[in-house]
Amino acid sequence: MKEFIDLRSDTVTCPTPDMRKVMAEAEVGDDVFGEDPTVNTLQERVAILLGKEAALFVPSGTMANQLSIKSLTRSGDEVIIESSSHAYNFEGGAGAALSGVQFNCLKGIRGILDASQIEEAIRPADHHFAVTKLICLENTHNRGGGSIYPLEKMTEIYRLAQSKGILIHLDGARLWNASVASGIKPHEYAQRADSVSVCISKGLGAPIGSLVAGSKGFIECVHRFRKMFGGGMRQAGIIAAAGVYALDHHLERLKEDHQNAKRLAVGLKECKGVSIDPKHVETNIVIFDITETGMTALQVAEAMKKEGVLIHAFGKTQIRLVTHLDVSSKDIETALKTFIKVLTRKS
Ligand SMILES: Cc1ncc(COP(=O)(O)O)c(C=O)c1O
């Protein structure tokens, strides 16, 4: 099988041999009965890391976000969310289908919203309007190019929400990246939200799984809906073990992914026709525009694939690259050389 350098997403990582070993040896039980010790360990560790009373293991980031929205809203409520966010765009319309909420989408700068624009969007207490019940934030922001939510902005938004009786859900699929890059502990971000979702299957390199964290009462509610949505798993310790291992061994190394992403951005800036500001590459995601090359993102993706590098065409002329555990600094240099070859071929 041809070996590709896969820069499409940090979800493509395969468990390492050591991770597989702990998975194979994991102590397990029936998690629907709450009897899986490895799941319980992972849940406790994540609750502590996020400074929350409790956490619950769920199969995916999508389920983590949607269980949170379901638990914090009632049908007909309004949810303020950034217009390019994952929970609004890429979760199959689940907010409307499963929770009956309507989204009020606000445009952010690289995915980041300001308290003042949220304040303007909050509906008056008048029966003509939907009830603004929840604000969803995403940190890091995927479509925003892995941008980190500045802590001060989160503080302002949280204060505003509290003063208006509105709740905050934080989609922290890549909160680990935000924390490692900024030096701000995950619990400091999480403190500024009522519920938090985090993934172990992205930068941390575990094969499956996410967690939702919050107050005990909130997690009880999430637990009920997890059952209802079919997300209760049995001997889930086999996959939770990968999460425990990843927290021990793959957290600090996210720095390498961030360095690799920066290297990609700096190298790409030198390619004729590429528009990118390396300053905007804060974590492991690199988004750039190729309009000036005269090629479409799909054409570039196909040409790169023929040369052994997989990339994600993100709209007509935008490309997204994501660095991760299975991409080395040597692979990054190879990918850059390949970009230069492909992009200069046509322009
Ligand atoms: C920011 C963000 N939230 C949630 C998800 C959903 O995660 P999953 O693919 O595990 O459902 C993703 C997936 O890429 C994501 O990037």
Ligand as a Chemical Component Dictionary entry (heavy atoms), coordinates in Angstrom:
data_LIG
# 
_chem_comp.id                   LIG 
_chem_comp.type                 NON-POLYMER 
_chem_comp.pdbx_formal_charge   0 
_chem_comp.three_letter_code    LIG 
# 
loop_
_chem_comp_atom.comp_id 
_chem_comp_atom.atom_id 
_chem_comp_atom.alt_atom_id 
_chem_comp_atom.type_symbol 
_chem_comp_atom.charge 
_chem_comp_atom.model_Cartn_x 
_chem_comp_atom.model_Cartn_y 
_chem_comp_atom.model_Cartn_z 
_chem_comp_atom.pdbx_ordinal 
LIG C1 C1 C 0 -14.111 21.733 16.575 1  
LIG C2 C2 C 0 -14.717 20.382 16.388 2  
LIG N1 N1 N 0 -15.742 20.019 17.172 3  
LIG C3 C3 C 0 -16.322 18.815 17.052 4  
LIG C4 C4 C 0 -15.881 17.904 16.125 5  
LIG C5 C5 C 0 -16.599 16.584 15.983 6  
LIG O1 O1 O 0 -15.841 15.507 16.364 7  
LIG P1 P1 P 0 -16.195 14.022 15.844 8  
LIG O2 O2 O 0 -15.644 13.936 14.473 9  
LIG O3 O3 O 0 -15.519 13.145 16.841 10 
LIG O4 O4 O 0 -17.665 13.887 15.875 11 
LIG C6 C6 C 0 -14.808 18.236 15.287 12 
LIG C7 C7 C 0 -14.316 17.270 14.289 13 
LIG O5 O5 O 0 -13.401 17.513 13.539 14 
LIG C8 C8 C 0 -14.208 19.519 15.425 15 
LIG O6 O6 O 0 -13.202 19.905 14.630 16 
# 
loop_
_chem_comp_bond.comp_id 
_chem_comp_bond.atom_id_1 
_chem_comp_bond.atom_id_2 
_chem_comp_bond.value_order 
_chem_comp_bond.pdbx_ordinal 
LIG C1 C2 SING 1  
LIG C2 N1 SING 2  
LIG C2 C8 DOUB 3  
LIG N1 C3 DOUB 4  
LIG C3 C4 SING 5  
LIG C4 C5 SING 6  
LIG C4 C6 DOUB 7  
LIG C5 O1 SING 8  
LIG O1 P1 SING 9  
LIG P1 O2 DOUB 10 
LIG P1 O3 SING 11 
LIG P1 O4 SING 12 
LIG C6 C7 SING 13 
LIG C6 C8 SING 14 
LIG C7 O5 DOUB 15 
LIG C8 O6 SING 16 
# 
